[in-house]
Amino acid sequence: DVKVTQSSRYLVKRTGEKVFLECVQDMDHENMFWYRQDPGLGLRLIYFSYDVKMKEKGDIPEGYSVSREKKERFSLILESASTNQTSMYLCASSLGRDIYYEQYFGPGTRLTVT
Amino acid sequence: AQKITQTQPGMFVQEKEAVTLDCTYDTSDPSYGLFWYKQPSSGEMIFLIYQGSYDQQNATEGRYSLNFQKARKSANLVISASQLGDSAMYFCAMVGSNSGYALNFGKGTSLLVTP
C-alpha cells in the first residue's frame, strides 16, 4: 500500500514564525502536491512538483514556498506565518503524469497560527 | 480553465437506501479524468472511483458507481445500499491533459446516513 506521511497532525505557531510542513511518500511516486483545505472552499492547490528540485505554482502560492531535494520528500514552507494561513494542509502523491493516476493523500496537518 | 461544481452542500439518506451526489464540470481539455474522494471526520482523503473522459462505460467499484454523462458534463456518484460508515464529506475532482495533472476539486457534499 502507498503510504504518505506528514510530520505533524496538529501544529500551533505564532505570527511571523517560519513553519515547515514535511511530507514523505514511500512508493517512488514522481509527483507530489500540497493543498490547503478550508470550510466551504474545498481543497486548493498551493504547489506541486513533478521531479526532484522541480516545482510549479498552484492556484494559491502566495506566502508559501516548497522544497523537493529528494524524490520521496516534499516540504511546504511558510516563510512568515500569518493568521490567514490557519488551515488544514494536505499532501498528496501520484505515480505519473497522466489523467488516470489517482492521488494518494496523507492524513493532513491542522495548522493554527496565533 | 477547469471548474467543478457540487451543488449539494448537505445530503441525508436512510441506511440501506441509494443516494446520488451531483457533480458537474467544465473544461476545455481534450481528455480528462474525474475522481471521487471520501473524507471522513478523521480527515484522510480516500479515493473511491475514477472515470476517464474516453471511457465508454460508467465506472463501478463495489457499492460505488459513477453516472457519467459527457454531453451534459456531469459525473454523479451513486452509492447503493448506504451504510452508517458512509457518513462523510465527498469531493468530486478533475485532472486535465492540458492543466498540469493536479486535481481540481469541487467544494464537497456532506452526506449523513441515518439509521
Interface residues (C-beta under 8 A of the other chain):
Chain A: N31 F33 Y35 G40 L41 G42 L43 R44 L45 F48 E56 G58 M88 L90 A92 S94 R97 D98 I99 Y100 Y101 E102 Q103 Y104 F105 G106 P107 G108 R110
Chain B: S31 Y32 G33 F35 Y37 S42 G43 E44 M45 F47 Y50 G52 S53 F91 A93 V95 G96 S97 G100 Y101 A102 L103 N104 F105 G106 K107 G108
